[in-house]
Amino acid sequence: MPNIKVNIEKPDPDTQTIRKYKDFNKFVTTYHQLHTPEGIRKMWYQDRKMLAFIIVVICLVLIWVLGE
């Protein structure tokens, strides 16, 4: 197993770095994208390969179940 070094006494970042990541509007839009049905739907439509894969799998399962 490799030795893992953990820096416990890491200094705090400077105020410019903190201010760069303090964007409440971006946080809220990301939250709404991940936690509303419309945002989840948009994520599925953006990833066309995964959506096509899921549709194919569902069709195959339906054919298998209804074929028996």
N, CA, C and O atoms as a Tripos MOL2 file, in Angstrom:
@<TRIPOS>MOLECULE
protein
  272   271    68     0     0
PROTEIN
NO_CHARGES

@<TRIPOS>ATOM
      1 N           0.8320   -1.1730    0.0000 N.3       1 MET1
      2 CA          0.0000    0.0000    0.0000 C.3       1 MET1
      3 C           0.8810    1.2430    0.0000 C.2       1 MET1
      4 O           1.8600    1.3120    0.7430 O.2       1 MET1
      5 N           0.5380    2.2190   -0.8280 N.am      2 PRO2
      6 CA          1.3530    3.4320   -0.8560 C.3       2 PRO2
      7 C           1.0990    4.2860    0.3810 C.2       2 PRO2
      8 O           0.0190    4.2670    0.9710 O.2       2 PRO2
      9 N           2.1150    5.0210    0.7420 N.am      3 ASN3
     10 CA          1.9660    5.9460    1.8680 C.3       3 ASN3
     11 C           1.2150    7.1800    1.3990 C.2       3 ASN3
     12 O           1.5460    7.7620    0.3660 O.2       3 ASN3
     13 N           0.2170    7.5710    2.1480 N.am      4 ILE4
     14 CA         -0.5830    8.7420    1.8150 C.3       4 ILE4
     15 C          -0.2640    9.8220    2.8270 C.2       4 ILE4
     16 O          -0.3700    9.6140    4.0360 O.2       4 ILE4
     17 N           0.1290   10.9820    2.3160 N.am      5 LYS5
     18 CA          0.4420   12.1000    3.1890 C.3       5 LYS5
     19 C          -0.7530   13.0550    3.2260 C.2       5 LYS5
     20 O          -1.2650   13.4740    2.1890 O.2       5 LYS5
     21 N          -1.1780   13.3830    4.4280 N.am      6 VAL6
     22 CA         -2.2980   14.2940    4.6190 C.3       6 VAL6
     23 C          -1.7770   15.5360    5.3060 C.2       6 VAL6
     24 O          -1.1420   15.4590    6.3570 O.2       6 VAL6
     25 N          -2.0530   16.6900    4.7020 N.am      7 ASN7
     26 CA         -1.6140   17.9590    5.2630 C.3       7 ASN7
     27 C          -2.7290   18.4990    6.1580 C.2       7 ASN7
     28 O          -3.6840   19.1010    5.6690 O.2       7 ASN7
     29 N          -2.6070   18.2850    7.4630 N.am      8 ILE8
     30 CA         -3.6350   18.7080    8.4130 C.3       8 ILE8
     31 C          -3.5720   20.2100    8.6590 C.2       8 ILE8
     32 O          -4.6110   20.8540    8.8040 O.2       8 ILE8
     33 N          -2.4120   20.7580    8.7050 N.am      9 GLU9
     34 CA         -2.2360   22.1780    9.0090 C.3       9 GLU9
     35 C          -2.1580   23.0120    7.7370 C.2       9 GLU9
     36 O          -1.3050   23.8920    7.6220 O.2       9 GLU9
     37 N          -3.0360   22.7420    6.7900 N.am     10 LYS10
     38 CA         -3.0360   23.4720    5.5330 C.3      10 LYS10
     39 C          -3.5390   24.8970    5.7620 C.2      10 LYS10
     40 O          -4.5560   25.0780    6.4310 O.2      10 LYS10
     41 N          -2.8680   25.9000    5.2370 N.am     11 PRO11
     42 CA         -3.3090   27.2790    5.4630 C.3      11 PRO11
     43 C          -4.5940   27.5790    4.6900 C.2      11 PRO11
     44 O          -4.8730   26.9620    3.6620 O.2      11 PRO11
     45 N          -5.3630   28.5290    5.1970 N.am     12 ASP12
     46 CA         -6.5930   28.9440    4.5260 C.3      12 ASP12
     47 C          -6.2610   29.6550    3.2170 C.2      12 ASP12
     48 O          -5.2270   30.3150    3.1180 O.2      12 ASP12
     49 N          -7.1310   29.5260    2.2090 N.am     13 PRO13
     50 CA         -6.8880   30.2450    0.9580 C.3      13 PRO13
     51 C          -7.0890   31.7410    1.1510 C.2      13 PRO13
     52 O          -7.7580   32.1810    2.0860 O.2      13 PRO13
     53 N          -6.4950   32.5130    0.2470 N.am     14 ASP14
     54 CA         -6.6230   33.9650    0.3730 C.3      14 ASP14
     55 C          -8.0380   34.4060   -0.0120 C.2      14 ASP14
     56 O          -8.8170   33.6240   -0.5560 O.2      14 ASP14
     57 N          -8.3490   35.6450    0.2720 N.am     15 THR15
     58 CA         -9.7160   36.1400    0.0830 C.3      15 THR15
     59 C         -10.1210   36.1870   -1.3830 C.2      15 THR15
     60 O         -11.3020   36.0250   -1.6910 O.2      15 THR15
     61 N          -9.1860   36.4010   -2.2920 N.am     16 GLN16
     62 CA         -9.5160   36.4280   -3.7130 C.3      16 GLN16
     63 C          -9.9800   35.0530   -4.1920 C.2      16 GLN16
     64 O         -10.9190   34.9550   -4.9820 O.2      16 GLN16
     65 N          -9.3370   34.0100   -3.7240 N.am     17 THR17
     66 CA         -9.7360   32.6590   -4.0980 C.3      17 THR17
     67 C         -11.1030   32.3240   -3.5260 C.2      17 THR17
     68 O         -11.9270   31.7070   -4.2010 O.2      17 THR17
     69 N         -11.3440   32.7240   -2.2990 N.am     18 ILE18
     70 CA        -12.6460   32.4840   -1.6850 C.3      18 ILE18
     71 C         -13.7310   33.2550   -2.4310 C.2      18 ILE18
     72 O         -14.8030   32.7090   -2.6930 O.2      18 ILE18
     73 N         -13.4750   34.4900   -2.7690 N.am     19 ARG19
     74 CA        -14.4510   35.3290   -3.4620 C.3      19 ARG19
     75 C         -14.7550   34.7710   -4.8610 C.2      19 ARG19
     76 O         -15.8660   34.9270   -5.3680 O.2      19 ARG19
     77 N         -13.7620   34.1220   -5.4760 N.am     20 LYS20
     78 CA        -13.9580   33.5640   -6.8070 C.3      20 LYS20
     79 C         -15.0040   32.4550   -6.7850 C.2      20 LYS20
     80 O         -15.7640   32.3030   -7.7420 O.2      20 LYS20
     81 N         -15.0510   31.6810   -5.7080 N.am     21 TYR21
     82 CA        -15.9780   30.5580   -5.6210 C.3      21 TYR21
     83 C         -17.2900   30.9080   -4.9240 C.2      21 TYR21
     84 O         -18.1880   30.0680   -4.8620 O.2      21 TYR21
     85 N         -17.4240   32.1180   -4.4010 N.am     22 LYS22
     86 CA        -18.6650   32.5300   -3.7450 C.3      22 LYS22
     87 C         -19.6070   33.1340   -4.7830 C.2      22 LYS22
     88 O         -19.6660   34.3530   -4.9480 O.2      22 LYS22
     89 N         -20.3350   32.2770   -5.4740 N.am     23 ASP23
     90 CA        -21.2910   32.7170   -6.4800 C.3      23 ASP23
     91 C         -22.6230   32.0470   -6.1690 C.2      23 ASP23
     92 O         -22.8670   30.9120   -6.5810 O.2      23 ASP23
     93 N         -23.4750   32.7470   -5.4480 N.am     24 PHE24
     94 CA        -24.7450   32.1760   -5.0140 C.3      24 PHE24
     95 C         -25.6690   31.8730   -6.1800 C.2      24 PHE24
     96 O         -26.3730   30.8640   -6.1570 O.2      24 PHE24
     97 N         -25.6830   32.7190   -7.1960 N.am     25 ASN25
     98 CA        -26.5660   32.4980   -8.3430 C.3      25 ASN25
     99 C         -26.1930   31.2130   -9.0790 C.2      25 ASN25
    100 O         -27.0750   30.4600   -9.4920 O.2      25 ASN25
    101 N         -24.9170   30.9600   -9.2430 N.am     26 LYS26
    102 CA        -24.4770   29.7250   -9.8920 C.3      26 LYS26
    103 C         -24.8610   28.5120   -9.0430 C.2      26 LYS26
    104 O         -25.2710   27.4790   -9.5740 O.2      26 LYS26
    105 N         -24.7250   28.6450   -7.7320 N.am     27 PHE27
    106 CA        -25.1070   27.5570   -6.8310 C.3      27 PHE27
    107 C         -26.5980   27.2540   -6.9320 C.2      27 PHE27
    108 O         -26.9930   26.0890   -6.9770 O.2      27 PHE27
    109 N         -27.4240   28.2940   -6.9670 N.am     28 VAL28
    110 CA        -28.8710   28.0990   -7.0360 C.3      28 VAL28
    111 C         -29.2700   27.4820   -8.3730 C.2      28 VAL28
    112 O         -30.1200   26.5920   -8.4050 O.2      28 VAL28
    113 N         -28.6790   27.9350   -9.4720 N.am     29 THR29
    114 CA        -29.0300   27.3570  -10.7670 C.3      29 THR29
    115 C         -28.6020   25.8950  -10.8450 C.2      29 THR29
    116 O         -29.3320   25.0740  -11.4030 O.2      29 THR29
    117 N         -27.4540   25.5570  -10.3080 N.am     30 THR30
    118 CA        -27.0180   24.1620  -10.2830 C.3      30 THR30
    119 C         -27.9450   23.3360   -9.4110 C.2      30 THR30
    120 O         -28.2860   22.2070   -9.7640 O.2      30 THR30
    121 N         -28.3530   23.8800   -8.2840 N.am     31 TYR31
    122 CA        -29.2810   23.1740   -7.3970 C.3      31 TYR31
    123 C         -30.5990   22.8930   -8.1060 C.2      31 TYR31
    124 O         -31.1270   21.7840   -8.0260 O.2      31 TYR31
    125 N         -31.1350   23.9020   -8.8040 N.am     32 HIS32
    126 CA        -32.4040   23.7100   -9.4970 C.3      32 HIS32
    127 C         -32.2640   22.7190  -10.6510 C.2      32 HIS32
    128 O         -33.2020   21.9770  -10.9450 O.2      32 HIS32
    129 N         -31.1120   22.6990  -11.3010 N.am     33 GLN33
    130 CA        -30.9070   21.7350  -12.3750 C.3      33 GLN33
    131 C         -30.9020   20.3120  -11.8390 C.2      33 GLN33
    132 O         -31.3780   19.3940  -12.5070 O.2      33 GLN33
    133 N         -30.3750   20.1260  -10.6540 N.am     34 LEU34
    134 CA        -30.2510   18.7770  -10.1150 C.3      34 LEU34
    135 C         -31.4660   18.3320   -9.3180 C.2      34 LEU34
    136 O         -31.6150   17.1360   -9.0660 O.2      34 LEU34
    137 N         -32.3450   19.2480   -8.9100 N.am     35 HIS35
    138 CA        -33.4260   18.8860   -8.0030 C.3      35 HIS35
    139 C         -34.8230   19.2400   -8.5000 C.2      35 HIS35
    140 O         -35.7670   19.2290   -7.7100 O.2      35 HIS35
    141 N         -34.9800   19.5500   -9.7690 N.am     36 THR36
    142 CA        -36.3060   19.7710  -10.3210 C.3      36 THR36
    143 C         -36.4980   18.8240  -11.5000 C.2      36 THR36
    144 O         -35.5250   18.4750  -12.1680 O.2      36 THR36
    145 N         -37.7180   18.4060  -11.7670 N.am     37 PRO37
    146 CA        -37.9490   17.4970  -12.8990 C.3      37 PRO37
    147 C         -37.5020   18.0810  -14.2330 C.2      37 PRO37
    148 O         -36.9880   17.3590  -15.0880 O.2      37 PRO37
    149 N         -37.6940   19.3830  -14.4150 N.am     38 GLU38
    150 CA        -37.2890   20.0030  -15.6770 C.3      38 GLU38
    151 C         -35.7740   19.9640  -15.8460 C.2      38 GLU38
    152 O         -35.2730   19.7030  -16.9400 O.2      38 GLU38
    153 N         -35.0540   20.2200  -14.7740 N.am     39 GLY39
    154 CA        -33.5920   20.1800  -14.8460 C.3      39 GLY39
    155 C         -33.0740   18.7780  -15.0840 C.2      39 GLY39
    156 O         -32.1140   18.5860  -15.8300 O.2      39 GLY39
    157 N         -33.7040   17.7910  -14.4530 N.am     40 ILE40
    158 CA        -33.2940   16.4020  -14.6570 C.3      40 ILE40
    159 C         -33.5840   15.9890  -16.0930 C.2      40 ILE40
    160 O         -32.7800   15.2900  -16.7110 O.2      40 ILE40
    161 N         -34.7120   16.4090  -16.6210 N.am     41 ARG41
    162 CA        -35.0630   16.1040  -18.0080 C.3      41 ARG41
    163 C         -34.0390   16.7140  -18.9610 C.2      41 ARG41
    164 O         -33.6330   16.0670  -19.9260 O.2      41 ARG41
    165 N         -33.6210   17.9420  -18.7030 N.am     42 LYS42
    166 CA        -32.6120   18.5840  -19.5570 C.3      42 LYS42
    167 C         -31.2930   17.8250  -19.5180 C.2      42 LYS42
    168 O         -30.6240   17.6880  -20.5420 O.2      42 LYS42
    169 N         -30.9140   17.3280  -18.3350 N.am     43 MET43
    170 CA        -29.6630   16.5640  -18.2350 C.3      43 MET43
    171 C         -29.7510   15.2950  -19.0700 C.2      43 MET43
    172 O         -28.7790   14.9320  -19.7320 O.2      43 MET43
    173 N         -30.9030   14.6070  -19.0540 N.am     44 TRP44
    174 CA        -31.0440   13.3800  -19.8370 C.3      44 TRP44
    175 C         -30.9960   13.6780  -21.3240 C.2      44 TRP44
    176 O         -30.3970   12.9190  -22.0870 O.2      44 TRP44
    177 N         -31.6170   14.7730  -21.7490 N.am     45 TYR45
    178 CA        -31.6350   15.0980  -23.1710 C.3      45 TYR45
    179 C         -30.2730   15.5540  -23.6700 C.2      45 TYR45
    180 O         -29.9770   15.3960  -24.8540 O.2      45 TYR45
    181 N         -29.4400   16.1100  -22.8110 N.am     46 GLN46
    182 CA        -28.1090   16.5270  -23.2310 C.3      46 GLN46
    183 C         -27.2070   15.3230  -23.4750 C.2      46 GLN46
    184 O         -26.3530   15.3630  -24.3600 O.2      46 GLN46
    185 N         -27.3810   14.2680  -22.7130 N.am     47 ASP47
    186 CA        -26.5570   13.0770  -22.8710 C.3      47 ASP47
    187 C         -27.3270   12.0820  -23.7440 C.2      47 ASP47
    188 O         -27.9800   11.1750  -23.2280 O.2      47 ASP47
    189 N         -27.2490   12.2530  -25.0430 N.am     48 ARG48
    190 CA        -28.0430   11.4700  -25.9940 C.3      48 ARG48
    191 C         -27.6580    9.9920  -25.9960 C.2      48 ARG48
    192 O         -28.5270    9.1340  -26.1460 O.2      48 ARG48
    193 N         -26.3690    9.6790  -25.8310 N.am     49 LYS49
    194 CA        -25.9330    8.2840  -25.8580 C.3      49 LYS49
    195 C         -26.5330    7.5030  -24.6920 C.2      49 LYS49
    196 O         -27.0070    6.3820  -24.8740 O.2      49 LYS49
    197 N         -26.5150    8.0830  -23.5110 N.am     50 MET50
    198 CA        -27.0720    7.4040  -22.3420 C.3      50 MET50
    199 C         -28.5830    7.2460  -22.4830 C.2      50 MET50
    200 O         -29.1290    6.2010  -22.1280 O.2      50 MET50
    201 N         -29.2600    8.2660  -22.9940 N.am     51 LEU51
    202 CA        -30.7030    8.1870  -23.2090 C.3      51 LEU51
    203 C         -31.0360    7.0900  -24.2120 C.2      51 LEU51
    204 O         -31.9740    6.3230  -23.9950 O.2      51 LEU51
    205 N         -30.2850    7.0040  -25.3050 N.am     52 ALA52
    206 CA        -30.5190    5.9560  -26.3000 C.3      52 ALA52
    207 C         -30.2490    4.5780  -25.7060 C.2      52 ALA52
    208 O         -30.9820    3.6290  -25.9830 O.2      52 ALA52
    209 N         -29.2050    4.4610  -24.8920 N.am     53 PHE53
    210 CA        -28.8800    3.1880  -24.2640 C.3      53 PHE53
    211 C         -30.0010    2.7310  -23.3300 C.2      53 PHE53
    212 O         -30.3750    1.5580  -23.3380 O.2      53 PHE53
    213 N         -30.5310    3.6390  -22.5380 N.am     54 ILE54
    214 CA        -31.6060    3.2950  -21.6080 C.3      54 ILE54
    215 C         -32.8640    2.8910  -22.3710 C.2      54 ILE54
    216 O         -33.5460    1.9450  -21.9750 O.2      54 ILE54
    217 N         -33.1800    3.5900  -23.4520 N.am     55 ILE55
    218 CA        -34.3550    3.2440  -24.2520 C.3      55 ILE55
    219 C         -34.1970    1.8600  -24.8670 C.2      55 ILE55
    220 O         -35.1450    1.0740  -24.8770 O.2      55 ILE55
    221 N         -33.0130    1.5570  -25.3770 N.am     56 VAL56
    222 CA        -32.7650    0.2340  -25.9660 C.3      56 VAL56
    223 C         -32.8930   -0.8470  -24.9070 C.2      56 VAL56
    224 O         -33.4900   -1.8930  -25.1650 O.2      56 VAL56
    225 N         -32.3490   -0.6190  -23.7280 N.am     57 VAL57
    226 CA        -32.4330   -1.6140  -22.6540 C.3      57 VAL57
    227 C         -33.8880   -1.8330  -22.2360 C.2      57 VAL57
    228 O         -34.3020   -2.9730  -22.0200 O.2      57 VAL57
    229 N         -34.6530   -0.7740  -22.1210 N.am     58 ILE58
    230 CA        -36.0620   -0.9050  -21.7460 C.3      58 ILE58
    231 C         -36.8310   -1.6740  -22.8250 C.2      58 ILE58
    232 O         -37.6640   -2.5220  -22.5060 O.2      58 ILE58
    233 N         -36.5540   -1.3840  -24.0880 N.am     59 CYS59
    234 CA        -37.2230   -2.1130  -25.1690 C.3      59 CYS59
    235 C         -36.8560   -3.5910  -25.1430 C.2      59 CYS59
    236 O         -37.7240   -4.4440  -25.3310 O.2      59 CYS59
    237 N         -35.5890   -3.9050  -24.9140 N.am     60 LEU60
    238 CA        -35.1740   -5.3050  -24.8490 C.3      60 LEU60
    239 C         -35.8270   -6.0350  -23.6810 C.2      60 LEU60
    240 O         -36.2390   -7.1870  -23.8210 O.2      60 LEU60
    241 N         -35.9240   -5.3770  -22.5410 N.am     61 VAL61
    242 CA        -36.5730   -5.9970  -21.3860 C.3      61 VAL61
    243 C         -38.0530   -6.2200  -21.6690 C.2      61 VAL61
    244 O         -38.5890   -7.2730  -21.3200 O.2      61 VAL61
    245 N         -38.7220   -5.2610  -22.2880 N.am     62 LEU62
    246 CA        -40.1380   -5.4390  -22.6320 C.3      62 LEU62
    247 C         -40.3310   -6.5750  -23.6240 C.2      62 LEU62
    248 O         -41.2660   -7.3630  -23.4810 O.2      62 LEU62
    249 N         -39.4750   -6.6750  -24.6150 N.am     63 ILE63
    250 CA        -39.5730   -7.7710  -25.5800 C.3      63 ILE63
    251 C         -39.3540   -9.0990  -24.8750 C.2      63 ILE63
    252 O         -40.0500  -10.0740  -25.1590 O.2      63 ILE63
    253 N         -38.4210   -9.1450  -23.9830 N.am     64 TRP64
    254 CA        -38.1200  -10.3930  -23.2640 C.3      64 TRP64
    255 C         -39.2950  -10.7970  -22.3630 C.2      64 TRP64
    256 O         -39.6730  -11.9680  -22.3120 O.2      64 TRP64
    257 N         -39.8680   -9.8180  -21.6540 N.am     65 VAL65
    258 CA        -40.9670  -10.1110  -20.7410 C.3      65 VAL65
    259 C         -42.2300  -10.4870  -21.5150 C.2      65 VAL65
    260 O         -42.9090  -11.4490  -21.1550 O.2      65 VAL65
    261 N         -42.5500   -9.7440  -22.5670 N.am     66 LEU66
    262 CA        -43.7630  -10.0120  -23.3280 C.3      66 LEU66
    263 C         -43.6120  -11.2290  -24.2340 C.2      66 LEU66
    264 O         -44.6160  -11.8060  -24.6540 O.2      66 LEU66
    265 N         -42.3950  -11.6280  -24.5400 N.am     67 GLY67
    266 CA        -42.1630  -12.7860  -25.3960 C.3      67 GLY67
    267 C         -42.3950  -14.1000  -24.6790 C.2      67 GLY67
    268 O         -42.5930  -15.1290  -25.3250 O.2      67 GLY67
    269 N         -42.3730  -14.0830  -23.3880 N.am     68 GLU68
    270 CA        -42.5450  -15.3370  -22.6400 C.3      68 GLU68
    271 C         -43.9680  -15.7220  -22.4410 C.2      68 GLU68
    272 O         -44.2480  -16.7530  -21.8280 O.2      68 GLU68
@<TRIPOS>BOND
     1     1     2 1
     2     2     3 1
     3     3     4 2
     4     3     5 am
     5     5     6 1
     6     6     7 1
     7     7     8 2
     8     7     9 am
     9     9    10 1
    10    10    11 1
    11    11    12 2
    12    11    13 am
    13    13    14 1
    14    14    15 1
    15    15    16 2
    16    15    17 am
    17    17    18 1
    18    18    19 1
    19    19    20 2
    20    19    21 am
    21    21    22 1
    22    22    23 1
    23    23    24 2
    24    23    25 am
    25    25    26 1
    26    26    27 1
    27    27    28 2
    28    27    29 am
    29    29    30 1
    30    30    31 1
    31    31    32 2
    32    31    33 am
    33    33    34 1
    34    34    35 1
    35    35    36 2
    36    35    37 am
    37    37    38 1
    38    38    39 1
    39    39    40 2
    40    39    41 am
    41    41    42 1
    42    42    43 1
    43    43    44 2
    44    43    45 am
    45    45    46 1
    46    46    47 1
    47    47    48 2
    48    47    49 am
    49    49    50 1
    50    50    51 1
    51    51    52 2
    52    51    53 am
    53    53    54 1
    54    54    55 1
    55    55    56 2
    56    55    57 am
    57    57    58 1
    58    58    59 1
    59    59    60 2
    60    59    61 am
    61    61    62 1
    62    62    63 1
    63    63    64 2
    64    63    65 am
    65    65    66 1
    66    66    67 1
    67    67    68 2
    68    67    69 am
    69    69    70 1
    70    70    71 1
    71    71    72 2
    72    71    73 am
    73    73    74 1
    74    74    75 1
    75    75    76 2
    76    75    77 am
    77    77    78 1
    78    78    79 1
    79    79    80 2
    80    79    81 am
    81    81    82 1
    82    82    83 1
    83    83    84 2
    84    83    85 am
    85    85    86 1
    86    86    87 1
    87    87    88 2
    88    87    89 am
    89    89    90 1
    90    90    91 1
    91    91    92 2
    92    91    93 am
    93    93    94 1
    94    94    95 1
    95    95    96 2
    96    95    97 am
    97    97    98 1
    98    98    99 1
    99    99   100 2
   100    99   101 am
   101   101   102 1
   102   102   103 1
   103   103   104 2
   104   103   105 am
   105   105   106 1
   106   106   107 1
   107   107   108 2
   108   107   109 am
   109   109   110 1
   110   110   111 1
   111   111   112 2
   112   111   113 am
   113   113   114 1
   114   114   115 1
   115   115   116 2
   116   115   117 am
   117   117   118 1
   118   118   119 1
   119   119   120 2
   120   119   121 am
   121   121   122 1
   122   122   123 1
   123   123   124 2
   124   123   125 am
   125   125   126 1
   126   126   127 1
   127   127   128 2
   128   127   129 am
   129   129   130 1
   130   130   131 1
   131   131   132 2
   132   131   133 am
   133   133   134 1
   134   134   135 1
   135   135   136 2
   136   135   137 am
   137   137   138 1
   138   138   139 1
   139   139   140 2
   140   139   141 am
   141   141   142 1
   142   142   143 1
   143   143   144 2
   144   143   145 am
   145   145   146 1
   146   146   147 1
   147   147   148 2
   148   147   149 am
   149   149   150 1
   150   150   151 1
   151   151   152 2
   152   151   153 am
   153   153   154 1
   154   154   155 1
   155   155   156 2
   156   155   157 am
   157   157   158 1
   158   158   159 1
   159   159   160 2
   160   159   161 am
   161   161   162 1
   162   162   163 1
   163   163   164 2
   164   163   165 am
   165   165   166 1
   166   166   167 1
   167   167   168 2
   168   167   169 am
   169   169   170 1
   170   170   171 1
   171   171   172 2
   172   171   173 am
   173   173   174 1
   174   174   175 1
   175   175   176 2
   176   175   177 am
   177   177   178 1
   178   178   179 1
   179   179   180 2
   180   179   181 am
   181   181   182 1
   182   182   183 1
   183   183   184 2
   184   183   185 am
   185   185   186 1
   186   186   187 1
   187   187   188 2
   188   187   189 am
   189   189   190 1
   190   190   191 1
   191   191   192 2
   192   191   193 am
   193   193   194 1
   194   194   195 1
   195   195   196 2
   196   195   197 am
   197   197   198 1
   198   198   199 1
   199   199   200 2
   200   199   201 am
   201   201   202 1
   202   202   203 1
   203   203   204 2
   204   203   205 am
   205   205   206 1
   206   206   207 1
   207   207   208 2
   208   207   209 am
   209   209   210 1
   210   210   211 1
   211   211   212 2
   212   211   213 am
   213   213   214 1
   214   214   215 1
   215   215   216 2
   216   215   217 am
   217   217   218 1
   218   218   219 1
   219   219   220 2
   220   219   221 am
   221   221   222 1
   222   222   223 1
   223   223   224 2
   224   223   225 am
   225   225   226 1
   226   226   227 1
   227   227   228 2
   228   227   229 am
   229   229   230 1
   230   230   231 1
   231   231   232 2
   232   231   233 am
   233   233   234 1
   234   234   235 1
   235   235   236 2
   236   235   237 am
   237   237   238 1
   238   238   239 1
   239   239   240 2
   240   239   241 am
   241   241   242 1
   242   242   243 1
   243   243   244 2
   244   243   245 am
   245   245   246 1
   246   246   247 1
   247   247   248 2
   248   247   249 am
   249   249   250 1
   250   250   251 1
   251   251   252 2
   252   251   253 am
   253   253   254 1
   254   254   255 1
   255   255   256 2
   256   255   257 am
   257   257   258 1
   258   258   259 1
   259   259   260 2
   260   259   261 am
   261   261   262 1
   262   262   263 1
   263   263   264 2
   264   263   265 am
   265   265   266 1
   266   266   267 1
   267   267   268 2
   268   267   269 am
   269   269   270 1
   270   270   271 1
   271   271   272 2
@<TRIPOS>SUBSTRUCTURE
     1 MET1         2 RESIDUE 1 A MET
     2 PRO2         6 RESIDUE 1 A PRO
     3 ASN3        10 RESIDUE 1 A ASN
     4 ILE4        14 RESIDUE 1 A ILE
     5 LYS5        18 RESIDUE 1 A LYS
     6 VAL6        22 RESIDUE 1 A VAL
     7 ASN7        26 RESIDUE 1 A ASN
     8 ILE8        30 RESIDUE 1 A ILE
     9 GLU9        34 RESIDUE 1 A GLU
    10 LYS10       38 RESIDUE 1 A LYS
    11 PRO11       42 RESIDUE 1 A PRO
    12 ASP12       46 RESIDUE 1 A ASP
    13 PRO13       50 RESIDUE 1 A PRO
    14 ASP14       54 RESIDUE 1 A ASP
    15 THR15       58 RESIDUE 1 A THR
    16 GLN16       62 RESIDUE 1 A GLN
    17 THR17       66 RESIDUE 1 A THR
    18 ILE18       70 RESIDUE 1 A ILE
    19 ARG19       74 RESIDUE 1 A ARG
    20 LYS20       78 RESIDUE 1 A LYS
    21 TYR21       82 RESIDUE 1 A TYR
    22 LYS22       86 RESIDUE 1 A LYS
    23 ASP23       90 RESIDUE 1 A ASP
    24 PHE24       94 RESIDUE 1 A PHE
    25 ASN25       98 RESIDUE 1 A ASN
    26 LYS26      102 RESIDUE 1 A LYS
    27 PHE27      106 RESIDUE 1 A PHE
    28 VAL28      110 RESIDUE 1 A VAL
    29 THR29      114 RESIDUE 1 A THR
    30 THR30      118 RESIDUE 1 A THR
    31 TYR31      122 RESIDUE 1 A TYR
    32 HIS32      126 RESIDUE 1 A HIS
    33 GLN33      130 RESIDUE 1 A GLN
    34 LEU34      134 RESIDUE 1 A LEU
    35 HIS35      138 RESIDUE 1 A HIS
    36 THR36      142 RESIDUE 1 A THR
    37 PRO37      146 RESIDUE 1 A PRO
    38 GLU38      150 RESIDUE 1 A GLU
    39 GLY39      154 RESIDUE 1 A GLY
    40 ILE40      158 RESIDUE 1 A ILE
    41 ARG41      162 RESIDUE 1 A ARG
    42 LYS42      166 RESIDUE 1 A LYS
    43 MET43      170 RESIDUE 1 A MET
    44 TRP44      174 RESIDUE 1 A TRP
    45 TYR45      178 RESIDUE 1 A TYR
    46 GLN46      182 RESIDUE 1 A GLN
    47 ASP47      186 RESIDUE 1 A ASP
    48 ARG48      190 RESIDUE 1 A ARG
    49 LYS49      194 RESIDUE 1 A LYS
    50 MET50      198 RESIDUE 1 A MET
    51 LEU51      202 RESIDUE 1 A LEU
    52 ALA52      206 RESIDUE 1 A ALA
    53 PHE53      210 RESIDUE 1 A PHE
    54 ILE54      214 RESIDUE 1 A ILE
    55 ILE55      218 RESIDUE 1 A ILE
    56 VAL56      222 RESIDUE 1 A VAL
    57 VAL57      226 RESIDUE 1 A VAL
    58 ILE58      230 RESIDUE 1 A ILE
    59 CYS59      234 RESIDUE 1 A CYS
    60 LEU60      238 RESIDUE 1 A LEU
    61 VAL61      242 RESIDUE 1 A VAL
    62 LEU62      246 RESIDUE 1 A LEU
    63 ILE63      250 RESIDUE 1 A ILE
    64 TRP64      254 RESIDUE 1 A TRP
    65 VAL65      258 RESIDUE 1 A VAL
    66 LEU66      262 RESIDUE 1 A LEU
    67 GLY67      266 RESIDUE 1 A GLY
    68 GLU68      270 RESIDUE 1 A GLU
